[in-house]
């Protein structure tokens, strides 16, 4: 059973995460006939952005990403559909001097922003005393006198699930046809009359003038990415604040400690405060679905199908130590709803947005590398430009198909961890569910 879209301006979007939704909306705005498929309606529990909040930062070593991030942040701030979704609360950054790569990353990133006329009012601190007076939520912090920190007021966070819903709703209003369930669960690629087509679990088959595959960390199940991407699991957990605690901490900035982890302002609806642990990660080695040998690659294992996938037991200590250092009055809270956030990592952290070799109408938009969410407002424009042959040559090269590059986290200067044990090696913390 197949469905052929015959319009000369037809697009099939496979995956309704950040790249998928952004491009579906942009194609629709440009008059294309757009069909978008996924197993789940946005926000999908398989999407890395199915969450309360994500950092929207602007610091990059690469001035191209700096420009793209500034463009995105201005849209976050001014596009009506993101009203109440984006919070320009700024970010407090604490990076040990021994983390030379991260220190240099931040220095260059700030310089790039200042060349663009942004982040001109960054504040620098030494020790915790000034921090405690500048930021009420850090009143009881225990930063040592020689520890350095900075505050960049440009940027903040967005409620990622609500952002996806906002884009999804606008895309529907513009006529995008969405298909979910088994009819939208892409399982394989075939060919119909020399054109790529997508076969779904139900047996339904779709083709189009242009097909964009954007399945995030799960893209490698459908497409042979030739070792360009690896699924990396990052650990996040939450605490639930009381009403009084929420009122006290609702105006806090994002706090990012490069060594210990980071946390966000609490979610207004649920009063959950999210904690991320960037110093520990994971992979999930499975048989490569595109190889006849015993080759292994890392692909996601999703929590809605594996409820015991939380955080490592030692992650509980790390999360509590983070809280104890900066907001000790919250360190007594139990950790709840702990989970793995799966990202599609590339060695250079560049996206992969390109025509897949051997096909005339099949594109990939993947390789989020944990920093793609912030580009939800503008990445769709660049995906459309790629399909139309109008993408800037620098971006075209940067996001090109680069088979055989592999994935080595130590190649990225901004990364904190370079050890990613397999899920089979992890002793998981027993989960506690939030009572909302």
C-alpha positions in Angstrom: 0.0 0.0 0.0 1.6 3.2 -1.0 0.9 6.9 -1.1 2.4 9.0 -3.9 2.5 12.7 -3.6 2.7 14.1 -7.1 3.0 17.9 -6.6 6.3 19.4 -7.9 6.6 21.1 -4.5 5.9 18.2 -2.2 7.9 17.3 0.9 7.7 14.4 3.3 9.1 15.0 6.8 10.2 11.9 8.7 10.3 12.7 12.4 8.6 15.5 14.3 11.4 16.7 16.6 13.2 20.0 16.3 14.6 19.6 12.8 11.4 18.0 11.6 8.9 20.5 13.0 11.1 23.5 12.1 11.4 22.4 8.5 7.7 21.3 8.2 6.7 24.8 9.2 9.2 26.6 6.9 8.3 24.5 3.9 4.6 25.1 4.5 5.2 28.9 4.8 6.9 28.7 1.4 3.9 27.0 -0.3 5.0 23.4 -0.3 2.6 20.5 0.1 4.0 19.0 3.4 3.3 15.7 5.0 5.0 14.9 8.4 5.1 11.5 10.0 6.2 10.2 13.4 5.2 7.4 15.8 4.1 10.0 18.4 2.4 13.3 18.2 4.6 16.2 19.4 6.1 16.4 22.0 7.2 12.8 21.4 8.6 10.9 24.4 11.4 9.9 22.0 12.5 13.4 21.3 15.3 15.0 23.3 13.2 18.1 23.5 10.3 16.3 25.3 11.1 18.2 28.5 10.4 21.2 30.6 13.3 23.3 29.6 16.4 23.5 27.5 19.3 26.0 27.6 19.2 28.7 24.9 22.9 29.8 24.9 24.7 32.0 22.4 28.4 31.3 23.1 30.2 29.4 20.4 33.8 29.1 19.3 32.5 29.1 15.7 31.3 32.6 14.8 28.9 31.1 12.3 27.0 29.3 15.1 27.2 32.6 17.1 25.4 34.4 14.3 22.8 31.7 14.0 22.2 31.6 17.7 21.7 35.4 17.9 19.3 35.1 15.0 17.4 32.4 16.9 17.4 34.2 20.3 15.9 37.3 18.7 13.1 35.1 17.3 12.6 33.5 20.6 12.2 36.9 22.1 10.0 38.5 19.4 7.9 35.7 17.7 4.4 35.8 19.3 4.1 32.0 19.2 6.9 31.8 21.8 5.3 34.2 24.3 5.5 32.7 27.7 7.8 29.9 26.4 11.1 31.7 26.3 12.8 33.1 29.4 15.7 35.4 28.9 17.0 34.8 32.4 20.7 34.6 31.5 23.2 32.1 32.6 25.7 31.9 35.5 28.8 30.0 34.4 31.4 28.4 36.7 34.3 26.7 35.0 37.4 25.5 36.8 40.6 27.0 35.5 41.9 23.5 35.0 39.2 23.0 32.3 41.4 24.7 29.7 39.3 23.7 26.7 36.1 24.8 28.2 37.6 28.1 29.4 38.9 28.9 25.9 35.5 27.9 24.4 33.8 30.4 26.7 36.3 33.2 26.1 36.1 32.9 22.3 32.3 32.5 22.5 31.9 35.7 24.4 34.2 37.6 22.0 32.2 36.4 19.1 29.0 37.6 20.7 30.5 41.0 21.5 31.5 41.4 17.9 27.8 41.0 17.1 26.9 43.7 19.6 25.6 41.2 22.2 26.7 40.1 25.7 28.3 43.5 26.2 27.2 43.5 29.9 28.7 40.2 31.1 29.6 40.3 34.7 32.7 38.6 36.2 33.0 37.3 39.8 35.6 35.8 42.1 34.5 33.7 45.0 31.0 33.4 46.3 30.5 36.5 48.4 29.7 38.8 45.5 27.6 36.1 43.9 25.5 35.8 47.0 24.7 39.5 47.0 24.2 39.8 43.2 21.9 36.7 43.0 19.4 36.1 45.8 19.1 32.4 44.8 22.8 32.0 45.5 22.6 33.5 49.0 24.1 30.4 50.7 26.5 29.3 48.0 29.9 27.9 49.0 32.1 29.0 46.1 35.7 29.2 47.3 37.4 32.6 47.2 39.6 31.7 44.2 36.8 30.2 42.1 35.9 32.4 39.1 32.5 32.8 37.6 30.6 34.9 35.1 27.0 35.9 34.2 25.9 36.3 30.7 22.4 38.0 30.6 22.0 37.3 26.9 20.1 34.0 26.6 18.4 31.7 29.0 16.0 28.8 28.5 12.8 27.8 26.7 10.1 25.4 27.7 11.0 22.8 25.1 7.7 20.8 25.1 5.6 23.9 24.8 7.8 25.2 22.1 7.4 22.1 20.0 3.6 22.2 20.5 3.6 25.9 19.4 5.4 25.1 16.1 3.3 22.0 15.6 0.1 23.9 16.0 1.2 26.6 13.6 2.3 24.0 11.0 -1.2 22.4 11.2 -2.9 25.8 10.7 -0.8 26.2 7.5 -2.0 22.8 6.2 0.8 20.4 7.1 -0.7 16.9 7.1 0.5 15.0 10.2 0.4 11.2 10.5 1.1 9.3 13.7 1.0 5.8 15.1 2.0 2.8 13.0 1.1 4.7 9.8 3.8 7.2 10.8 6.4 4.9 12.3 9.2 4.8 9.6 10.9 1.4 9.5 12.8 1.3 6.2 13.7 3.0 3.0 12.7 1.6 -0.4 12.5 2.8 -4.0 9.4 3.6 -6.1 10.1 4.5 -9.8 13.7 5.5 -9.0 12.7 7.7 -6.0 13.3 7.0 -2.4 10.2 6.0 -0.4 9.6 5.4 3.3 7.9 2.2 4.5 6.1 2.4 7.9 5.3 -0.2 10.4 1.7 -0.5 9.2 3.0 -1.3 5.7 1.9 2.2 4.5 4.6 3.6 2.1 5.1 7.3 1.3 7.2 9.1 -1.3 7.6 12.7 -2.3 9.6 15.1 -4.4 11.8 15.6 -1.3 12.1 13.5 1.8 13.7 14.9 5.0 14.7 12.4 7.6 15.1 14.1 11.0 14.8 11.4 13.7 17.4 12.8 16.1 19.5 10.3 17.9 17.4 7.6 16.4 18.2 8.5 12.8 20.8 5.7 12.6 18.0 3.1 12.8 16.5 4.2 9.5 19.5 5.6 7.7 23.1 4.2 7.5 25.0 7.3 8.7 28.4 5.7 8.0 29.7 6.3 11.5 29.0 10.1 11.4 26.7 10.1 14.4 26.5 8.2 17.7 23.6 8.2 20.1 24.8 9.7 23.4 22.7 9.4 26.6 22.9 12.4 29.0 21.4 12.1 32.4 18.8 14.5 33.9 16.7 14.5 37.0 14.3 16.7 38.9 13.2 17.9 42.3 9.8 19.2 43.2 9.6 22.5 45.1 7.0 23.6 47.6 4.9 26.6 46.8 7.1 28.8 49.0 10.3 27.4 47.4 8.9 28.1 44.0 8.3 31.7 44.8 11.8 32.0 46.1 13.6 30.5 43.2 11.3 31.2 40.2 13.4 34.2 39.1 16.8 32.4 39.2 19.1 32.2 36.3 20.3 29.0 34.7 23.4 27.9 36.6 26.0 26.0 34.7 28.9 24.5 36.6 31.1 22.8 34.0 32.5 20.3 36.6 29.4 19.5 38.6 26.3 20.0 36.4 23.6 22.6 35.9 20.1 23.4 36.9 17.2 25.6 35.7 14.6 27.9 37.1 11.6 25.8 38.2 8.8 25.1 35.8 5.8 27.4 36.7 3.2 24.7 36.1 4.7 21.7 37.9 7.2 23.5 40.2 9.8 20.9 39.0 13.5 22.1 39.0 15.6 20.3 36.4 19.2 19.2 37.1 21.5 17.9 34.4 24.7 16.0 35.0 27.0 16.7 32.0 30.0 14.9 33.6 28.5 11.5 33.0 27.0 10.0 29.9 26.2 6.7 28.3 25.8 4.8 25.0 23.7 1.9 24.0 25.7 -0.5 21.8 23.5 -2.6 19.5 23.9 -4.5 16.3 24.2 -2.1 13.4 20.9 -2.5 11.5 22.6 -1.7 8.2 25.5 -4.1 8.5 25.7 -7.9 7.9 28.7 -8.2 10.2 28.8 -8.0 14.0 29.4 -4.2 13.9 28.0 -2.3 16.9 26.7 1.3 17.0 25.0 3.3 19.7 21.3 3.9 19.3 18.8 5.2 21.8 16.9 3.1 24.4 13.8 5.1 25.3 12.4 5.4 28.8 8.8 4.9 27.9 9.8 1.4 26.8 12.4 0.9 29.5 11.1 2.6 32.7 14.1 1.6 34.8 16.5 3.7 32.7 17.1 6.6 35.1 20.5 7.9 36.2 23.4 6.0 37.7 23.3 5.6 41.4 26.4 7.8 41.9 24.5 10.5 39.9 22.3 11.0 43.0 25.3 12.0 45.0 26.5 14.3 42.2 23.1 16.0 41.9 22.9 16.5 45.7 26.5 17.9 45.8 25.6 20.4 43.1 22.5 21.6 45.0 24.5 21.7 48.3 27.1 23.9 46.8 24.7 26.5 45.3 21.3 26.2 46.9 21.8 24.0 49.9 18.3 24.5 51.2 17.0 22.3 48.3 19.5 19.5 48.7 17.2 17.5 51.0 14.7 16.9 48.2 14.3 13.5 46.6 15.3 13.1 43.0 12.3 12.3 40.8 11.6 11.4 37.2 15.2 10.7 36.5 15.9 9.8 32.8 18.3 9.6 29.9 18.1 12.4 27.3 19.4 10.9 24.0 21.2 13.2 21.6 22.6 12.5 18.1 26.3 13.3 18.5 28.8 14.1 15.8 32.6 14.3 16.3 32.8 18.0 15.4 29.3 18.9 16.9 28.3 20.1 13.4 24.8 19.1 12.1 24.4 16.8 9.2 22.0 18.5 6.7 22.6 17.1 3.2 21.4 14.9 0.4 22.2 11.3 1.2 24.6 9.8 -1.4 22.9 7.5 -3.8 19.5 9.2 -3.7 17.9 12.0 -5.6 15.2 13.0 -3.2 16.3 11.8 0.3 17.9 14.2 2.7 19.0 13.9 6.3 18.8 16.6 9.0 20.4 15.2 12.1 23.5 15.4 14.3 22.0 17.7 16.9 25.0 17.1 19.2 23.0 18.4 22.2 22.8 22.0 21.0 20.2 22.1 18.2 17.1 22.9 20.3 17.9 26.6 20.4 17.6 26.8 16.6 14.0 25.7 16.5 12.9 29.2 15.4 15.3 29.4 12.4 16.9 26.0 11.4 14.0 25.2 9.2 15.0 28.1 6.9 18.4 26.6 6.3 17.0 23.1 5.7 14.7 24.6 3.0 17.7 26.5 1.5 19.6 23.2 1.3 16.8 21.5 -0.6 16.4 24.5 -2.9 20.1 24.7 -3.6 20.4 28.1 -1.9 22.3 27.2 1.3 25.3 29.5 2.1 28.5 27.7 0.8 30.1 27.8 4.3 27.1 26.2 5.9 26.8 23.8 3.0 30.3 22.5 3.7 30.0 22.6 7.4 26.8 20.5 7.5 27.8 18.2 4.6 27.7 14.4 4.6 31.1 13.3 6.0 31.2 9.5 6.1 33.8 7.7 8.1 34.6 10.6 10.5 33.4 8.5 13.5 32.6 9.9 16.9 35.3 10.8 19.5 33.9 13.1 22.2 37.4 14.2 23.2 37.7 16.1 19.9 35.1 18.7 21.1 36.7 21.3 23.4 33.4 22.2 25.1 32.7 18.7 26.3 33.2 17.9 30.0 33.0 14.1 29.8 34.8 11.8 27.3 33.7 8.5 28.9 30.4 7.0 27.8 29.8 3.6 29.3 27.3 1.2 27.8 23.9 1.0 29.5 24.8 -2.6 30.4 27.5 -1.3 32.7 25.3 1.2 34.6 23.7 0.5 38.0 20.6 2.6 37.8 19.0 4.6 40.6 15.5 3.4 41.5 13.0 6.0 40.1 10.6 8.1 42.1 7.6 9.5 40.1 6.6 13.1 40.5 3.2 13.8 42.1 1.9 16.7 40.0 
